[in-house]
């Protein structure tokens, strides 16, 4: 049985429209990206986001901004090395690793005392609370 023109059009027209739509969208996105980043590239920045970050930091020179970013990365790497060295030294000494700061909330109990509550959450079940600790304070001005 031969396939007629109508069946061929009915099958391939949606495919052609979808592929054409994707190509049109990608082309417009590329052109918009180029237009948005053209002033930043002319100023010597990598893209518009880098130029906005530099202007927020009060820096107009892209080389000075990149140097500041690299210095920040180097400082973070040095801090990470120091933090890891201190953690290993604490483990070797037998001390427990320091816990991260827990979120705290202040509540007033039924007897008028103010409590600071520490909440720790299980990683995958944020709705279930564990290790609820209360520290009692006798002041009203906290």
Residue, then its C-alpha position, 0 to 999 in steps of 0.5 A: x500500500x502506497x503512502x499518500x502525500x497527506x500521510x507524509x506531510x502529517x508525519x514529517x510536518x511536526x518533526x520539521x516544526x519542532x526542529x525549526x523551533x529548536x534552531x530558532x530558539x538556540x539562534x536567538x539565545x546566542x544572539x542575545x548572549x552576544x548582545x548582552x556581553x558585547x559591552x563587557x567584552x569591549x571593556x576587557x571582561x570575560x562576560x557581563x556577569x564578571x563586569x557587574x561583579x567588578x563594578x559592585x566591588x568598585x573596580x573598573x579594571x578587568x585585570x585588577x578584578x581578576x587579580x583580586x579574584x585570584x588572591x581570594x581563591x589563593x587565600x581560600x585554598x590556604x585557609x582550607x589547608x590550615x583547617x585540614x591541618x588543624x582537623x588532623x591534629x585534633x583527630x591525632x590528639x583524640x579530640x572530637x571534631x568540632x561541630x558546626x554551628x547549629x541553628x538556634x531559636x529563642x522561645x519563651x516557656x510557659x513558666x516565663x523563662x527564656x530558652x535557647x533551642x538547638x536543632x539538628x536535622x537528619x540529612x534527608x528528613x528535615x521534618x524529623x528533629x533530633x537532639x533538641x537541646x534546651x538551655x535555660x535563661x532567667x532573663x527577659x531581655x534576651 
